[in-house]
Amino acid sequence: MTGASRGIGAAIAIALARDGWPVGVNYRADRKAAERVVAQIEGEGGQAIALRADVAESSAANELFGSLEQHYGAPVLALVNNAGISRDDLVPSLGDDEWSSVIEVDLNAAFRLTRRALVPMMRARTGRIVNISSVVGLRANPGQANYAAAKAGLIAFTKTAAVEVARRGVTVNAVAPGWIDTEMTAELPKGLLESIPARRAGTPQEVAACVRFLASEEASYVTGAVLTVDGGMAA
């Protein structure tokens, strides 16, 4: 899974390992954090490997899948596209680089990784792809036009890919977290809690539980879905 060295990604990696999945813990820069996730998984009896790759690079998909296939000696049958960045600004002052960098990491990378994953999954007639979108892809949040466009695009991509491969036993779903208590949201105004019906932030483990279900055999008839984990923000 991508972006798995901390926060939501780390929680998902640990949860999937507990279900018996051998996990590839992708990171871009924080090797020590990725190795801590691997150590925790291995300490609990699971299998994991840390893999460095910048998913914004077009070669990353083949590199990551090639490394995993060689390491585990088997095709990758579950993919979680979690890597994401934000570069917030209002539209009138949003720069081209701020726009394109977010689209590249949050949307284009998920497309390339999904494309690489689907062929072996369809051949095996089984597979799970879970794309981590956002509540911002479902409702407006001023200052995040680039992030919203990427996350809304990811939802549309999820639905289209899902119907294309449903007959091959492969499911493609999205999880749309709201305000989750991570390093990425630590600087957000605490007054935002008042806009959440549940009046609290979510936890990475609550997001991971939803991904864990979508990756399971019990979710084999769930595809093209968007599961919100947002305390009611998108209701």
PEJOZI-V511563 format. One record per run of one state. SS is the DSSP state (H for helix, E for strand, L for the rest). FROM is the first residue (numbers start at 1). TO is the last residue. If there is no record, write none. Layout:
ss=(SS SS)
from=(FROM FROM)
to=(TO TO)
This chain:
ss=(L H L E L H L E L H L E L E L H L H L E L H L E H L E L E L H L H L E L H L H L E L)
from=(1 7 19 23 28 31 44 48 53 60 73 78 82 89 90 91 94 96 125 127 133 135 138 144 145 169 170 178 180 181 183 186 190 196 202 203 204 215 217 220 226 230)
to=(6 18 22 27 30 43 47 52 59 72 77 81 88 89 90 93 95 124 126 132 134 137 143 144 168 169 177 179 180 182 185 189 195 201 202 203 214 216 219 225 229 235)
